[in-house]
Amino acid sequence: MSIVSLQSDAQAAISLDAWELLDRLPDAILVVETGGGPVLWTNAAAEELFGLGRTQVNGRSLDQLLGAGSTLAGLCNSIGPETWSLRERALRLTGKPPLKEGLYDVQMTQDGTAGDAVVISLREQGLGERLEGLTQNRGTVRTLSGLAAALAHEVKNPLSGIRGAAQLLETAVPAEDSELARLIADEVDRICALLDRMEAFSDRHPMPRKPLNIHEVLDHVVRLGRAGAASELTVVERYDPSLPMVEGNRDALVQVFLNLIKNASEACGPGGTITVTTAYDGSIRHGASQGGGQLLPLTVTIADDGSGIPENLRADLFEPFVSGSETRSGLGLSLVAKIVDGHGGIVTVESEPGATAFRVALPLAGNGAAS
């Protein structure tokens, strides 16, 4: 191609109208009037996002498009004289069909030249970006695991003395006061149980692994679940019998899936349904951004039809001490993430009211780096 033709192409590109350039971007772009006003302009990608034509989107507010109290509208309303620009990573966009729901990276900027409007850019996150976010959290988890080990060791020593004193008091005081001594002993036992879970979380020793049939593990977990936490629920098993062996620690994987079954049972309540699915998915590759990566084709999904995970907990769900229940320690899912990570796998979650799914992806037996 000649220099003259290159210059001609460049001049043609520069002469394109700015709105036409925005219309060609793959990211969804909206121009919204400040203060909760209507959408003034959308590009083609935004039309695809909402599943509506431009004339159906323009002129309506974000609350009208996404539902009252939408997170995106709340962020847009926060733009003002003191906050003229903001970015939000992994914002979950939800609404009524035909909206394309998912996780989006959002950029908002106030543009006075557009008549006191806010320019909103939404880019859908791919699986690779979500996995990268999980990887970045691992350093924090390892630091906290060391802290947990030290804390558990230091606290357990005085607790044993407190429990012994409570037992002596129980036999030495009048009957009406012995209940208080028993309460002290029971609370010490509860704290010790929590510390045991913290020590399990902080254990850094590599787990012995061997080839396993994942369905034998899941059959055992489902039997335990039906006899315990899921006794009043329907558990549906959808297995792919052709799956090859996984390399893992049986007891640790039982702990992972039993914990997920228990969580699903608590989310559903009596009469709910839990679905356990296995499948082969050759598209999941961990660490691909660093070149190559490991293939994680064996997937186990545990889904429930419960109330869903509160949106404010989703981003940090696998961090220690994060829980939506006042009666739970918040260590269960962080331990799940630690065990799965120790197997070279990943665990992800997608949730909305009436549908929550935890997905564990694991490497096959003998599967090293990516081929």
Secondary structure as GFF3:
##gff-version 3
##sequence-region A 1 371
A	DSSP	alpha_helix	3	14	.	.	.	ID=ss1
A	DSSP	alpha_helix	18	24	.	.	.	ID=ss2
A	DSSP	beta_strand	28	33	.	.	.	ID=ss3
A	DSSP	beta_strand	39	42	.	.	.	ID=ss4
A	DSSP	alpha_helix	44	50	.	.	.	ID=ss5
A	DSSP	alpha_helix	54	57	.	.	.	ID=ss6
A	DSSP	alpha_helix	62	66	.	.	.	ID=ss7
A	DSSP	alpha_helix	71	78	.	.	.	ID=ss8
A	DSSP	beta_strand	85	93	.	.	.	ID=ss9
A	DSSP	beta_strand	102	111	.	.	.	ID=ss10
A	DSSP	three_ten_helix	112	114	.	.	.	ID=ss11
A	DSSP	beta_strand	117	124	.	.	.	ID=ss12
A	DSSP	alpha_helix	127	136	.	.	.	ID=ss13
A	DSSP	alpha_helix	138	172	.	.	.	ID=ss14
A	DSSP	alpha_helix	175	202	.	.	.	ID=ss15
A	DSSP	beta_strand	210	212	.	.	.	ID=ss16
A	DSSP	alpha_helix	214	227	.	.	.	ID=ss17
A	DSSP	beta_strand	234	238	.	.	.	ID=ss18
A	DSSP	beta_strand	246	248	.	.	.	ID=ss19
A	DSSP	alpha_helix	250	268	.	.	.	ID=ss20
A	DSSP	beta_strand	273	280	.	.	.	ID=ss21
A	DSSP	beta_strand	285	286	.	.	.	ID=ss22
A	DSSP	three_ten_helix	288	290	.	.	.	ID=ss23
A	DSSP	beta_strand	294	295	.	.	.	ID=ss24
A	DSSP	beta_strand	298	304	.	.	.	ID=ss25
A	DSSP	alpha_helix	311	314	.	.	.	ID=ss26
A	DSSP	alpha_helix	332	342	.	.	.	ID=ss27
A	DSSP	beta_strand	346	352	.	.	.	ID=ss28
A	DSSP	beta_strand	355	362	.	.	.	ID=ss29
###
